[in-house]
Amino acid sequence: MSCSSNPSHPVAIIGAGPVGLAAAAHAVLRGLTPILFERGAAVGASLRDWAHVRVFTPWSLNIDHAARTLLEDTGWAAPDDAAVPTGGEIVRSYLEPLAAHPRLAPHLRLGAEVLAVTRRGTDKLTTSGRADAPFVVSWRDGDGTEHRTPAQAVLDASGTWFTPNPMGADGLAVPGERAAADRIAYGIPDVRGAARASYVGVTTMVVGSGHSAMNVVLDLLTLREQAPGTRVLWALRWNRLARLLGGGLNDQLPARGALGIAATRAIEDGRLELLSPYAAERVERAADGLRIAGLLGDQPHEARVQRVVVATGLRPDLSFLRELRVDLDPLMEAPPKLAPLIDPNLHSCGTVPPHGVEELTHPEPGFYVVGGKSYGRAPTFLMATGYEQVRSVVAEIAGDHAAARDIHLVLPETGVCSSDPVFGDERETTDRCCGAQAPAETSAPAGCCAGSA
Ligand SMILES: Cc1cc2nc3c(=O)[nH]c(=O)nc-3n(C[C@H](O)[C@H](O)[C@H](O)COP(=O)(O)OP(=O)(O)OC[C@H]3O[C@@H](n4cnc5c(N)ncnc54)[C@H](O)[C@@H]3O)c2cc1C
């Protein structure tokens, strides 16, 4: 349905990452008024966190069509379609100019954290009149003042980057993990750049078995060449290292193969200590850092480290959706129609079909989760997929139901696909095959599927 019952209200978009900004671009081109809430002080807050990481998709796949249309009117210097940018380059060359566009800038609220979404005068239990009641977005500005903004529709494009999975193999933080937060980093810290001082010359345990963990490990090994006191323990929950490293010389993607070769060599010559299969059980403070108690296979294991990097995947923050009628697959935490299409337990790369409003519809009319968050816990999201999602959803909101259902995502035949455990999801799945982030200085894109497109 369209949300024409409240057409005078703006379309609220939560999150000014690549997908939220693209949604705003589609909205203005369709004559709708967006209001874009971004918690960070600037757009692209997630990508700024991994600004040093080179992605694996080229610019041609990283720029939304509506966004490009807007930008091309401004004398914007479009990046080379074939080049592969870092997270930081995506922010500088694309997201910042887009956010500054005169048709978008007035609608952007920075430092605006969405706290909750509901329907005006209508709690979750109330059905009568629900669909006609405008949404109400509760948000807090940078001064701490709370506001309520009505909206005709809501797109939640808040991503999953800021809700990483914890260290525990059971999905929980292990005892002591929270208390040791000052020595634990989640994600892909820039261990050779901004965060170097914390990692040089000390022992770091990297937890996670995806390519993101592998990138951190290799960056630490580079640091070790400069400062031999730097020690690296790599803790993997599953012994799927052969698959992870197995690309090697046979890998179709040179940069990913290079990562695998470098890691294999490091293990062989003892520069990298491998703990696998490993499960952390407890973190305790020690005089010189942390004591990590865990199980290596079925044997108790103790490690003394100064730092821990956890790269075990991401999960969506569902807390501010509590008053909405949201239907999620219990496994993926994605809409039930979308979940089977993206489940990495079932799908190898290239088999995630294009999708749009039909798959993203919730029992709450006019509410959609889009972008990385729409995939819930599945680590298989691509920006290009999100751009097609918001093209479809915004067409639906504008009442163009035919365009909304004319799904036509085209991934060029570069072999790029979306099944990388990009942030180190650790489940032992069947056939995830692709993707890695190359370190920023790696010239070739890392992370494509053999034989998929
Ligand atoms: C290391 C890495 C490499 C990747 N490489 C690729 C690649 O090569 N190709 C590809 O296509 N994809 C890649 N991805 C996947 C995906 O494209 C990115 O994660 C992308 O950033 C997702 O965009 P998004 O707009 O959905 O979410 P995000 O970029 O995460 O943006 C969400 C925004 O919402 C804001 N926000 C969160 N909560 C709130 C709130 N309550 N109120 C207001 N604002 C809020 C955040 O501050 C953030 O700015 C990669 C991901 C990672 C982590």
The ligand as an SDF file (V2000), in Angstrom:
LIG
                    3D

 53 58  0  0  0  0  0  0  0  0999 V2000
   34.2710   -3.9210    6.3920 C   0  0  0  0  0  0  0  0  0  0  0  0
   33.1180   -3.9460    5.4660 C   0  0  0  0  0  0  0  0  0  0  0  0
   33.3110   -4.0560    4.1060 C   0  0  0  0  0  0  0  0  0  0  0  0
   32.2320   -4.0670    3.2320 C   0  0  0  0  0  0  0  0  0  0  0  0
   32.4610   -4.1710    1.8920 N   0  0  0  0  0  0  0  0  0  0  0  0
   31.4210   -4.0770    1.0350 C   0  0  0  0  0  0  0  0  0  0  0  0
   31.6360   -4.0910   -0.3740 C   0  0  0  0  0  0  0  0  0  0  0  0
   32.7280   -4.3040   -0.8540 O   0  0  0  0  0  0  0  0  0  0  0  0
   30.5730   -3.9170   -1.1900 N   0  0  0  0  0  0  0  0  0  0  0  0
   29.3010   -3.7580   -0.7200 C   0  0  0  0  0  0  0  0  0  0  0  0
   28.4060   -3.5580   -1.5230 O   0  0  0  0  0  0  0  0  0  0  0  0
   29.0650   -3.7910    0.5970 N   0  0  0  0  0  0  0  0  0  0  0  0
   30.0910   -3.9420    1.4840 C   0  0  0  0  0  0  0  0  0  0  0  0
   29.8440   -3.9690    2.8250 N   0  0  0  0  0  0  0  0  0  0  0  0
   28.4520   -4.1110    3.3070 C   0  0  0  0  0  0  0  0  0  0  0  0
   27.5840   -2.8330    3.3040 C   0  0  0  0  0  0  0  0  0  0  0  0
   27.5140   -2.2810    2.0350 O   0  0  0  0  0  0  0  0  0  0  0  0
   28.0030   -1.7870    4.2880 C   0  0  0  0  0  0  0  0  0  0  0  0
   27.9080   -2.3420    5.5780 O   0  0  0  0  0  0  0  0  0  0  0  0
   27.1520   -0.5000    4.2340 C   0  0  0  0  0  0  0  0  0  0  0  0
   27.7250    0.4320    5.1010 O   0  0  0  0  0  0  0  0  0  0  0  0
   25.6880   -0.7280    4.6070 C   0  0  0  0  0  0  0  0  0  0  0  0
   25.0100    0.4830    4.3830 O   0  0  0  0  0  0  0  0  0  0  0  0
   23.7320    0.9250    5.2270 P   0  0  0  0  0  0  0  0  0  0  0  0
   23.4060    2.3020    4.7330 O   0  0  0  0  0  0  0  0  0  0  0  0
   22.7020   -0.1150    5.1900 O   0  0  0  0  0  0  0  0  0  0  0  0
   24.2190    0.9860    6.7620 O   0  0  0  0  0  0  0  0  0  0  0  0
   25.3740    1.8490    7.4380 P   0  0  0  0  0  0  0  0  0  0  0  0
   26.4010    2.2670    6.4700 O   0  0  0  0  0  0  0  0  0  0  0  0
   25.8090    1.0630    8.6210 O   0  0  0  0  0  0  0  0  0  0  0  0
   24.6440    3.1720    7.9200 O   0  0  0  0  0  0  0  0  0  0  0  0
   23.7580    3.1780    9.0010 C   0  0  0  0  0  0  0  0  0  0  0  0
   23.7280    4.5860    9.5970 C   0  0  0  0  0  0  0  0  0  0  0  0
   22.6930    4.6360   10.5650 O   0  0  0  0  0  0  0  0  0  0  0  0
   23.1240    5.3950   11.6710 C   0  0  0  0  0  0  0  0  0  0  0  0
   22.3190    4.9930   12.8360 N   0  0  0  0  0  0  0  0  0  0  0  0
   22.3610    3.8170   13.5000 C   0  0  0  0  0  0  0  0  0  0  0  0
   21.4440    3.8110   14.4800 N   0  0  0  0  0  0  0  0  0  0  0  0
   20.8040    5.0030   14.4340 C   0  0  0  0  0  0  0  0  0  0  0  0
   19.7640    5.5910   15.2060 C   0  0  0  0  0  0  0  0  0  0  0  0
   19.1600    4.9320   16.2020 N   0  0  0  0  0  0  0  0  0  0  0  0
   19.3620    6.8480   14.8940 N   0  0  0  0  0  0  0  0  0  0  0  0
   19.9440    7.5260   13.8610 C   0  0  0  0  0  0  0  0  0  0  0  0
   20.9470    7.0040   13.1080 N   0  0  0  0  0  0  0  0  0  0  0  0
   21.3660    5.7560   13.3910 C   0  0  0  0  0  0  0  0  0  0  0  0
   24.5950    5.0460   11.7880 C   0  0  0  0  0  0  0  0  0  0  0  0
   25.3030    6.0310   12.5080 O   0  0  0  0  0  0  0  0  0  0  0  0
   25.0150    4.9450   10.3300 C   0  0  0  0  0  0  0  0  0  0  0  0
   25.4970    6.1840    9.8220 O   0  0  0  0  0  0  0  0  0  0  0  0
   30.9200   -3.9710    3.7290 C   0  0  0  0  0  0  0  0  0  0  0  0
   30.7080   -3.8700    5.1040 C   0  0  0  0  0  0  0  0  0  0  0  0
   31.8020   -3.8650    5.9710 C   0  0  0  0  0  0  0  0  0  0  0  0
   31.5420   -3.7610    7.4460 C   0  0  0  0  0  0  0  0  0  0  0  0
  1  2  1  0
  2  3  1  0
  2 52  2  0
  3  4  2  0
  4  5  1  0
  4 50  1  0
  5  6  2  0
  6  7  1  0
  6 13  1  0
  7  8  2  0
  7  9  1  0
  9 10  1  0
 10 11  2  0
 10 12  1  0
 12 13  2  0
 13 14  1  0
 14 15  1  0
 14 50  1  0
 15 16  1  0
 16 17  1  0
 16 18  1  0
 18 19  1  0
 18 20  1  0
 20 21  1  0
 20 22  1  0
 22 23  1  0
 23 24  1  0
 24 25  2  0
 24 26  1  0
 24 27  1  0
 27 28  1  0
 28 29  2  0
 28 30  1  0
 28 31  1  0
 31 32  1  0
 32 33  1  0
 33 34  1  0
 33 48  1  0
 34 35  1  0
 35 36  1  0
 35 46  1  0
 36 37  1  0
 36 45  1  0
 37 38  2  0
 38 39  1  0
 39 40  1  0
 39 45  2  0
 40 41  1  0
 40 42  2  0
 42 43  1  0
 43 44  2  0
 44 45  1  0
 46 47  1  0
 46 48  1  0
 48 49  1  0
 50 51  2  0
 51 52  1  0
 52 53  1  0
M  END
$$$$
